[in-house]
Amino acid sequence: MRYRRGLSTVVGAVFFIIATTTVITYITYSMNSIDNFSQSVIVSEAQNIDRGREEITISQTTINNGQFNMTVVNTGSLPVHLTRLWVTNQDGVTADQKADLDINLNPGQQQYNIGQSTGISAVSTASYNLKVVTERGNISTFQVSPNTSTRIQLVLPSTVGPDTTFRVTTLITNNSTSPNNIANLIPTLTNNATLVETSPNTPASIATLPQGNTVAFTSVYTAPSTPTVIQFNASYANAPTGSYVLSTIRAETVTAAEEASNSQWSQAASRVGILISGIPNPVETSSTTNTVRFGIGIINPLDRPVQIYSVTIHMPATTSGNYPFKTPLGAVEPSTPSTNWALTADKVIRWQSGVSPATIPSKSVGQFRVTLDTPNNLSNQEILTMIQVLSSEGKLSAIYSISSKNTFSTINVFYTNNTASLITPPIPNNNWGYLYEGIKSGTIGQTFNATVENAGGNTLQSKVKLILLIPADFKEVRTGTALDVINAASGWADPVISTNPDGSTVINVETSTSSFGLGAKAFRYAADVPTVTDTKLYVFQTTTVYPTWSEGNIISSALSEAGIQVIP
């Protein structure tokens, strides 16, 4: 019995040791697991903190030797390891491309020439989206595109003397709202005269124009010996459609140039502008029965009235000896006395005030409208049209180009004075123009009617597109259900409305049919009128676009501007 009792004690001790070992092992394992988990949480949290503290920026990107050349800056507080470059062709020409990187950057350090040895090709005419990825998973994005928002300005003297040198400076600003470079920017500067360029654009190009930056290109010319008006057109290679600016300069005799630069009349005249309204383009000249509606607005922003003594439309003869316009069929405005409108022997269409000049009140727009006839002209002509105004504030000039041929249509855009009714042919003289007067401040949903007319006998075998630019002060630009019904009945497709960075609104709309014959189509839209405490003037610009003809590169768009007077 004593042996068995001793054996049971030993067995119990063994079981106790086993149990104790198991418990201790489990506790040790559990503690290690908890410790490992805690360590992994701490490491993960530290990685997240490090990822948040990591910052990289692609400061600029150029295209050199057919490859990207990026500069990446470590703007954070931790070292950075760059591991991957992704490139997306936004034009959809090529598939996405990638390249491995192995670049280490300390805080504040920058690395140049990234992308030069990756084998990823690039051209300056395409748009790209670039992404640089770090080992911690952060991404920096950058765009390179010629098709970006730009502002182009021309700086040149208003008047120069004969045979004198003068400078023309083109300012180009990259207005992109996101990181975006214009690569390989090459300026273009043309003019309508035969000028001696003593010094071409300097610099000839720049490798890149970063977001928000402005570059200046300067050319030096010698003025011609005879008096003339010179028009410059500035843009850049591969610029988006519509990215250009026009400006004119007058080459005068020595006396006239000195007077223009020194007189107080010239300084006063710079404060009054010509609102070029309703310039038709192109013009059909197949018969003597096709009428053309011509409008000239003179905007007076001054606090005093402006008197108008004479308004002229001057078009030189074409190479075939014809003039683009014949006899005025009817004066529209000013209508009293109608005999003040005349066509001189050298085809200058002129309105003269006589003893009673026309008066444009303070902060308003005066209209000078006339309906003209078109003679026969078989060949395609580009005709520079000069519009001049003699006013109490000085002599004002502007130039526009008109294309004419017997197979062209005659396209013009004007506004309906009576906004309650749309225009339908025949066009009444009292319901078309380029002026809205007395629009009440703060009006909600004010309607506007932009009417495009084909006044010729030839059908335009294409759609017509209107691009309407509404100033930023006019809010909630819209068409709406009721207006859409009217527009659809008038032959317009659904418009696309977008907002520019400066707050202005663009309406893009085109006709719903593939041809446009004799007649008119009015497009109606609405906007909330700004609240003003004093009478204020606004300008609504409308560009009419349609395809060019097979004869070559003609200026295939027309420009109309309406003066909008908002009163308290």
TORZAPA-714444 format. One record per residue: z, y, x of N, C-alpha, C in turn. Coordinates in steps of 0.02 Angstrom, whole numbers, plus 50000, padded with zeros to 5 digits. Example, Ala and Ser with C-alpha at 12.3 -4.5 7.8 and 13.67 -1.06 7.14 Angstrom:
<pts>
503904971650660503904977550615503904983550660
503544988850642503574994750684503945000250645
</pts>
This chain:
<pts>
500004994050042500005000050000500005006250044
500445005650098500455011450142499765012550173
499395007350188498725008050217498255011550169
498285009650106497855012950057498025020250048
498695021650047498875028650040498625032550100
498655030050160498395033550218497635034650214
497295029450188496565029950180496375035350130
496735035850075496575040950024496675047950053
497175048650096497285055150127496695057250171
496455052350208495875053750251495265055450211
495135051650157494545053050114494595059950083
495195061650060495285068250031495165073750081
495385072650143495265077650195494525078550209
494165072950209493435073350221493095077350166
493265075650102492965079450046493145086750049
493755088350071493965095250076493555098950129
493455095450185493055098550238492335099750215
492055094750179491365095450153491325101350105
491795101750059491795107150009491865113950043
492335113950092492455120450126491825122550164
491515117750197490905119350236490345121850190
490275118550132489755120450084489865127550060
490485128950042490645135650016490515140950069
490755139550130490655144450184489915145450199
489535139750199488805140350212488465144450158
488635143250095488335146950040488495154350044
489145155650058489345162650062488985166150120
488935162550176488585165450233487845166650217
487525161850185486815162650165486735168450117
487185168850069487145174350019487225181050053
487705181550097487815187850132487205189750174
486915184750208486315186050248485735188350204
485665184950146485115186850100485215193950075
485825195450056485965202250032485835207350087
486035205550148485925210050204485185211050218
484815205450215484085205950227483755210150172
483965209050110483685212950054483845220350063
484465221650082484665228650092484255231850147
484155227950200483765230550256483045231950235
482755227350194482065228450171482015234550126
482525235550082482535241450039482575247750082
483015247550132483085253350176482435254850213
482115249450239481485250350275480945253050228
480905250150167480405252550119480525259750100
481155261450089481305268450071481135273050129
481285270750190481125274850249480365275750255
479995270350239479265270850243479005275750190
479295275450131479085280150078479245287350099
479835288250129480015294950152479535297250207
479375292650253478905294450306478215295950278
478005292050228477355293250197477335300150164
477895302050134477915308650103477935314350154
478215312950213478245318150265477595318550306
477165313550298476545313450336476025317850301
475705322250339475195326650311474625327350361
474015326450337473435327650379472935331850340
472535335650377472045340050346471405339850386
470845339050350470185339750382470035347250380
470095350650437470025357850438469305360150432
468835356350459468135357950452467705351950469
467095352150444466625346750457465925349750467
465595347750520464905349650532464485343350539
463835344350542463375338750554463015340050619
463155335950669462845336650735462475330250754
461865331050775461455325250797461425319850744
461395321950680461325317150626461955313350608
462535315550634463175312350618463695317650604
464225315550569464765320150553465165321850615
465415328050616465855330350669466455333650636
466995329850629467585332250592468135334250640
468525339050617469145340850651469725339350604
470175334950626470745332950586471375335650619
471815338650579472435341650605473035338050574
473525336250615474155333450591474615339350574
474665340850509475085346550487475775344350466
475935337950473476595335550454477075335450513
477645331850503478175331750554478235324850587
477765320250572477785313550602477125312050638
477135307650688476505305450717476085301850665
475425302350672474965299550623474465295050659
474305289450626473805284850652473235284550602
472635287050621472045286850578471705280150586
471575276750529471315269950531470635269050500
470435273450453469805272150417469475278750396
468805278750398468395284250372467935281550318
467965284650258467515282850203467045288750190
466405287350178465905292450164465515290450102
465515294950053465145293849990464585298949984
463965296649977463405301149965463405302949891
463575309249875463645311249805462975311849770
462425312049807461765312149776461525305249756
461915300049773461745293249754461165290149792
460995293149850460425290549888460615284249926
461205284149956461425278349994462095275949968
462265269549984462905266749963463465269650005
464085268549982464665270850020464665267650091
464875271550139464915269150208465635269950233
465825265550278466495265950306466475264450381
466985266850415467045265450487467785265150505
467945260450550468645259850573468795265150625
469405267850622469635272850670470265270350705
470385272750763471005271250799471195277550837
471465282350799471615288950827472335290650810
472725292350861473415294350852473485301850863
473855304950816473955312250819474695313750814
474955317450862475635319850858475675325850812
476275327650789476345333450745476045339750777
475625343250738475305349350762474675348150802
474525341950819473945340450860473325340050817
472745341850844472105341150809471615337350853
471175333650820470675329550855469985331650833
469545333050881468865335150868468385329150871
467775330350849467215325750857467325319050822
467755318850771467845312650734467215311350692
466935305550698466335303750661465715303550703
465755305950766465165306250808464965299450836
465415294650836465245288150865465355282450815
465325284050751465455279050700464815275550676
464235278550689463615275550665463445277650594
463855281750561463705284150494463255290350500
462655289950471462175295350477462285300450422
462045306650435462125312150387461555317050396
461345320250340460845325450342461125331550306
460915337550327461205343750300460975345350230
460455341850205460205343250137460555339150083
460985334450103461325330150054462055332350046
462375329749993463075331249978463495325049992
464055325950027464475320250047465205321650028
465565316150014466285316350005466585312050060
467015315050102467305311550159468055310450148
468295304550165469005302950159469245299750224
469775302550253470095299650312470755296650289
470875290150308471455286350285471915285150344
472575285850333473075284550385473355277550377
473715275250428474035268650426474565268350371
474875273950354475375274050301475065274650232
474395275350228474055275350164473905282250136
474035287550173473855294250150473115295550162
472835300050119472115301350121472015308950122
471545311250163471325318250162470585318250143
470405322450095469725322550068469385329150085
468745328750098468345334650114467635333550089
467295339150073466605338750049466155342850095
465555340450104465025344050139464425344250094
464205350250075463665350550026463315357350030
462645357450029462295363850024462325366549952
462455362149905462445363949834463145365949812
463385371449840464055373849824464015380949798
464555383249768464565389949740464575395049796
464095399649794464055404749847463955411549815
464135416549854463985423449836463565426549891
462985429249872462525432149920462475439649907
462555443649959462515450849953462035453650005
461695459049987461255462550033461535469450046
461575471250110461795477950130461215481250166
460945486650137460375490050167460375497250143
460055501750179460035508750157459595509450095
459745514450054459335515449994458675518850010
458655522850064458055526550081457995526950157
457385526250183457255526950254456635531250264
456595534350321456015538350338455455534150366
454845536750370454275532950396454355531250469
454155525150487454155522750557454845522650589
455365522750549456045522350576456305515150571
456775513450615457065506750612457675506750566
457785501150532458365500550488458595493350488
459225492350471459535485750471459615483150399
459515476750393459645473250330460135467650345
460715467850313461235462850324461335458550262
461305451950272461435447150218462135444250227
462545444950176463225442150176463235436050130
463435430350156463475424150117464195421750118
464485420850059465185418650053465205411750020
465585407150048465695400550018466255401249967
466065401249903466555402249849466795395649818
466705390149852466915383749825467665383749812
467865380849755468585380549738468935374649768
468585370149801468885364349834468655364249906
469005360649951468775360350021468055358050026
467625362450047466905361050047466555365450098
466195362550143465815366250194465085366450176
464745371850194464015371950194463795370750266
463475365150277463275363250345462585365950361
462485367850424461845370150449461545375550404
461905381150397461695386650354461165390850389
460565390950359460005394650387459805400050336
459885406450351459725411750303458975412550294
458765415050236458075416850223458055423950197
457595427950222457535434850201456795436650198
456555438050138455845439750129455785446650096
455195449450100455065455950068454355456150044
454195461050002453535461449972453075466250010
453275468450070452875473050109452705469950176
452245473250211452075471050279452495475050327
453055472250347453525475850390453525472650460
453645476850509453725474450578454465472750587
454605466250600455295464050611455435464350685
455805469550706455945470350778456495465650802
456915463350756457435458550774457565454050714
457435447450721457535442950664458275441850650
458405437650599459095436250579459525434350639
460075437950648460555436550701461245435650671
461535429650679461265423650712460725420450669
460325416050699459795412650662460075407550614
460655404650629460985399750585461695398850609
462105395550568462775393550590462865386250572
463265382850612463345375550602463705374050537
464195378250518464565376850457464865383350430
464905383750363465245389350329465805386350287
466435386650312466985383650275467125387250209
467505383850166467715386650102468075393250112
467875398350073468195404850074467965409450129
467535407150174467305411250231466655414850214
466535420350249465925424250242465585425050309
464925424450309464535425350370464035430950358
463895434850410463415440450406462815439050451
462215439850423461595439150462461245445950459
461035448450516460735455150520460025454850548
459565458150514458875458850538458715466350545
458265467950592458065474850604457315475350591
457125480350551456425481450533456215488550551
455555489550553455265496150560454935498050494
455115503750467454855505950402454105507550409
453725506650354453005508350356452895515950362
452285517750377452125524850387452035528550321
451835524850269451705528050205452275526650156
452395531150108452935530150059452805523850017
453305519950006453245513949966453935511549946
453965506749900454595503649880454585496449904
455095494349941455125487749971455675483749937
455515477749917456015473349886456175467549933
456815466549947457045460949988457345455549944
457245449349965457515443449930457895439349982
458555438749973458965435150021459225428649991
459215423350029459495416850009459635412850072
459655406250065459725401950124459385395350110
459225391650163458855385350157459245380350115
458895376950069459175371750026459715374549979
459685380949964460165383949918460055381349848
460585381049806460485379049736460025383949700
459705381549647459255385849608459635391849582
459355397749591459665403849568460115407149619
460205404149677460635407049729460215411749773
460135417749750459775422749788459985429649763
459785434849799459935441649777459345445949796
459185450749752458635455349762458915462349772
458595466249815458785473249824458185477049848
458165483449831457585487549849457775493149895
457285495549933457375501149979456745505349974
456815511949977456235516349971456075519350039
455455518750058455205522050118454895528650095
455205534250113454985540750090454695544750148
454405550550131454225555250183454865557850215
454795561050272455385563450308455805568150264
455465572850232455825577650190456175574250132
455805569850098456095566450040456675561950060
456615558650118457145554250141457775558250157
457685564050189458265568150205458595570750141
458185572850093458465575350031458835569849993
458545563849994458855558349956459525556349986
459575556750053460195554550085460735559950084
460535566150077461015571650083461205574950017
460785574349966460895578249906461455575449863
461795579749827462305577649779461985574049720
461345575649706460995572149651460975564649665
460825562849727460785555749745461455552349736
461995555649756462655552849749462845551949676
462655556849635462805556349563462385550849530
461755550149553461315545149522461545538149535
461905537049590462145530349605462655527849554
462915532449514463415530549465463105528849397
462455529849391462105528249329461595522849345
461575517549306461125512049323460585511049271
460025508049293459505506049246459635498849225
459675497849161459775491249133459085488549115
458825484249159458145481849149458155476749092
457875478649036457935474648975457265472148952
457225465848937456635463148904456005463548944
456025461749008455405461549047455045455049033
454465455149000454115448848984453825445649046
453835439049047453555435549104453485428149087
452905425149092452285428549112451965432249054
451375435149066451025438949014450345435949004
450185434548941449515432048924449045437948917
448455437348947447975442848945447285440248923
447265436348870446645433148849446255437248797
446585442148767446235446148716446555453048714
446325457048669446605463848662447045464448601
447285458748576447705458948516448395456048527
448545454048588449195451248603449685456748623
450225457248588450705462648601451275460248645
451535464848682452095463548728452655468548712
453255465948702453825470348689454165471948755
454235478448766454515480848829455135485048815
455675483648850456285487548840456595489848905
456815495948907457175498648964457825501648939
458375499348965459025502248947459285506449004
459615511848988459925516149039460665516549022
461065513749066461785513249053462135519449082
462555522549042462925528449063463675526949060
463985525349118464695523949119465125530249129
464805536049133465165542149150465555544849090
465985549749104466375553049052466015559149024
465375559649038464975565249014464295562648992
463945566248948463285564048926462785564548984
462255560448980461705560549028461065562148990
460675566849016460045568648985459465565149021
458985562648981458405559149007457785563348994
457425565049048456835569249042456185565249041
456195559449076455575555549079455735548349097
455355543649067455405536549083454685534049093
454555530649149453885528149162453895520749180
453355517349160453225510449180452565510449216
452575509149282451975509649322451785502849350
451155500749335450895494449359450225495749393
450145494049457449505495149491448975490349463
448355491949477447805487649455447815481049492
447585475749459447545469149490446945468949538
446895463349574446345462749622445665462549588
445655460749523445015460749487444865467449455
445285472449468445155479049442445445480449374
445755475449343446055476449278446775478649284
447015481649230447725483349225448055478449177
448675476549190448985471449147449115473849076
449125480449065449245482948998448725488148979
448605488648914448095493148889448435499048854
448255500248792448515506048755449165504248720
449675508548722450275507148682450105506748608
450295501248576450145500448505450645504248462
451255505048488451745508548447452375509748486
452615515948482453255517548512453815515548464
454335512548491454895510348450455475515148457
455645516648519456225520948530456165524348598
456275530848602456405535548547455785536348503
455885536948439455335537248391455145544348372
455535549248391455385556148373455395560548435
454845563948452454195562948421453825557148454
453465553348416453115547448444452555549348492
452315555548488451775557748533452025558448605
452685557848616452935558248684452755552148726
452565546648692452335540648728451595541348743
451395539848805450695540548824450525535748879
449885534148887449635530048941449155534448982
449345535849045448945540349085448335536749113
447905540449146447285537649172447415532349225
447965532949263448115527949315448595522649288
448595521849221448965516449188449725516949199
449975522949196450695523949196450905525149124
451315520549098451575521349030452165526049035
452145531548997452625536749008452905539548943
453545540648945453865544548891454125550948922
453945556648891454185563048916454575566548861
455105569948881455545572948831455275579448803
454855582848843454645589448820455225594348826
455315598548775455845603648777456515600848756
456525594748727457155591848702457275585148735
457645584948790457775578548823458195573948780
458105567348791458525562448757459215562448789
459725561848748460415562048773460745555348762
461035552548816461425546448812462155548448814
462525547248760463225549348760463635545848814
464235548248824464685545248873464835538048855
464825533748907464995526748901464585523248846
463935524048851463485520648804462825519248840
462375515948805461735513848833461175516748791
460675519848823460095522348788459515517448794
459125516648740458555512048740457905515948740
457425513348779456745515848777456295509748769
456015509048708455635503048692454925504848669
454455500548688453765501748669453415494948663
452945494448616452545488348607451845489748635
451615485348681451005486648718450475481448703
449855483148720449295478548714449125475848783
448815469948786448625466848850447865465948852
447535468148905446815467348911446625460548941
445975459448948445735453248977445885453049052
446115447249075446235446249146446225438749158
445705436349192445595429149197446005425949253
446165429449304446465426349362447225427349362
447565422749398448285423149405448475428949450
448895433449425449095439349463449855439949463
450115441749521450815443749527450835451249534
451115454649485451065461949482451765464849487
451865469149536452505472649543452515478549496
453005478849454453075484049404453655488649424
453505495149430454025499949447454245503749385
454885504049374455165507849319455565513649349
455415519649327455755525549352456025529749295
456595532749307456915537049258457115543549291
456915549149261457135555749284457685558149237
458285558949263458855560649222459235566549252
459725568849214460145574349238460595572049295
460615565449309461015562749364460585560749424
459935562149420459495560549476458925556149454
458525554049502457945549749490458135542549507
458035538049460458215531049468457595526749469
457595521249509457015516849514457235509649515
456805505249488456915498049491456235494749492
456205488649520455575484949525455655478049495
455145475749460455135469049433454435466149442
454385459549449453745456249459453525452849395
452895453649376452615450649316452025446249335
451985440349306451415435849316450965436249255
450315436849266449855437449209449235433149221
448985430349166448365426549166448165425149094
447515423649083447295422849015447575416648981
447805411549020448065405448990448825405448984
449155410749007449875410949004450115412648934
450725410948920451055413348860451405419948877
451655423348826452035429448837452745428348812
453215427948859453905426248841454365432148854
454785433548805455265438948811455895437048772
456465439648793457095438448758457415445148741
457595445948678457945451948656458495450048609
458875454848587459435453648542459295456548473
459625453748424459565456048355460075461648343
459825467548325460285473048312460735471548253
460445468548201460835466548142461055459448153
461695458548173461925451848191461995447348130
461965450048071462035445848011461405441947997
460835443948024460205440548009459835438748073
459525432948073459115430848129458415433848123
458075434148179457395436948179456895431448163
456445432948118455875428448105455245432648106
454695429948132454075433848135453835435748065
453485441448057453355446448109453995450248127
454045452148190454645455448214454685462648187
455185464348148455245471248124455485475848180
455225481948180455405486648233456135488548232
456455487948175457155490348170457655484748183
457445478848205457915473348213457825469648279
457585472948329457565469848396457705475148448
458045473148500458215477748553458685474648603
459015478848641459435476448696460095480348697
460335482148638460925486348634461345484348573
461985483148585462485482248532462955488248536
462955492348486463395498148486463975497248438
464545500348457465105500748411465435494048395
465425489248441465775482948429466525484248430
466875482248377467575483948370468015480048418
468465483448451468935480348497469345474948462
469425469248495469845463848469469535459748414
468885460548400468565456648347468555449248366
468755445048319468755437748329468095434848304
467755431148347467145427648325466555432248313
466475437448354465885441848348465255437748364
464755438148321464145434248332463625438348370
463235434848410462685437748449462075433348440
461495436548435460865432848426460395434348483
460275429548527459785430248581459135427048557
458615431048552457985428648524457445428348577
457135422448584456585421648631455935421548590
455435425348613454815426048575454215424548619
453735420748591453085419948621452605424348582
452435430148612452025435048577451275434048588
451095429148631450385427948646450085422748600
449445421448611449105416548570449135409548598
449335408748661449355402248693450035398948683
450015392448671450635388648663450915386648731
451555387548739451895385448800452035378048794
451725373948837451785366648833452405364248870
452975366848852453595364748883454175367348842
454755364848858455355367648828455545374148862
455895378348825456135384648852456895384248857
457165386348913457895386048924458175393048931
458715394348896459075400648902459715399448942
459855403848989460485403849026460815410549013
461345410448973461675416548952462335417248991
462435423049022463035424449061463465429449022
464055427249001464505431248960465075433749004
465225440249006465755442849049466425439549034
466865439649085467505436249081467955438949027
467885445449010468335448348959468215445448890
467635442548877467475439548812467715432248814
468205430648771468515424048772468265419648715
468425413248720468265408348668467525408648649
467085408548700466365408448686466195401648656
465845401648601465735395348564465125395848519
464925390248493464415390048441464735388148375
465075382448372465425380648310464965377448260
465255374148210464875370248162464365374448125
464585380148098464125384348059463555387048102
463725389148163463215391848208462745386348232
463015380248242462605374648264462065373048212
462245373548149461765372248095461195377248099
461365383548109460845388748116460415387448177
460725385748233460345384548294459875378648288
460125373248256459705367248247459105368948204
459215373048152458655375048108458155379348145
458385382948196457935387348235457605383648292
457765377248302457425373248353457775373048419
458455373248420458825372948482459225366448486
459255363648547459675357748559460405359948567
460845355048576461555356548584461665360248650
462025365848649462145369648711462685366548754
462675368248818463205366348865463555372848886
464205373248873464595379248888465065377648945
465065381748997465505380749055465805387449076
466355387049113466715392949136466675393549212
466485399349237466445400649308467145402049336
467225401449402467885402949432468145409949417
467675414849407467895421649393468065422749320
468015417549279468185418149208467595419449162
467015421149190466425422149148466185415449121
465795415749068465565409749033464805409249038
464565403149049463845401849051463655397248994
463155399148955462885394848903462195392548925
462095386048931461435383148945461185379748882
460615381848858460335378948797459575379048803
459255373848777458525373648778458255371748710
457625373248699457305371648636457255364048627
457265361848566457265354648552456565351748549
456055356048548455365353648546455045354548614
454525350548627454205350548693453665355848700
453555359948649453065365348653453325371348614
453045377148630453285383348600452675387648586
452475388048522451895392048503452075399148485
451615402548453451715409448433452305409948385
452775414348399453345415148356453975416348395
454545415948361455185417548392455715412448370
456195411248415456765406848401457395410648421
457865411448375458485414948390459045409948401
459415410848455460005406748469460625410948456
461075408248415461665411948394462285408948427
462725413248452463365411148479463885416348461
464515414648472465065419148453465555419648511
465925425148512466435426248563466955431148536
467565430648561468085435348543468025441548587
468005447348554467905453648590468555455848623
468535458248685469145460448718469455466548684
470105467448694470455473248667470435478848719
470185484748699470125490448744470475496448713
470715500748756471035506948733470555512848738
469995511948773469485517048780468805513548777
468295517148756467625514248752467425511248819
467165505048817466995501548879466315498248871
465935497948926465265495048925465275488248960
464895483548932464805477048962464055475448965
463875470749009463175468649014463135461149002
462725459048954462585451948942461905450448972
461895445849020461265444149054460995437549026
460345437549014460005431548989459395430049033
459385424049061458805421849100458425416649061
457775417449055457345412649020456965408649072
457025402049069456715397749120456215393149086
455645392249118455145387549094454725385549154
454375379749151454025377249211453465381849233
453325381649298452765385449324452105382149305
451575385949310450915383149296450615380049359
450045376849351449745373149407449415377749458
449395384249444449055388849490449445389849555
450075387949556450465388949616451155391649600
451495394149650452175396449642452175403549613
452255404049548452325410549517453055411249496
453255417349484453945418549461453985416649388
454265410949374454215408049307454855408849268
455155414649270455735415949228455745423249211
456035424849153456095431749131456825433649125
456975439949135457655442349134457745447649081
458255446949040458435452148992459175453648998
459355459848987460055461848989460205466148928
460755464648896460955468448837461575472448854
461585478848834462175483048843462635482448782
463255480648794463745479548740464265485048744
464315489048692464795494548689465385492548645
465975492048675466585490248638466995496648629
467175497948567467555504048552468255502248529
468755506648539469435505148518469485504148442
</pts>
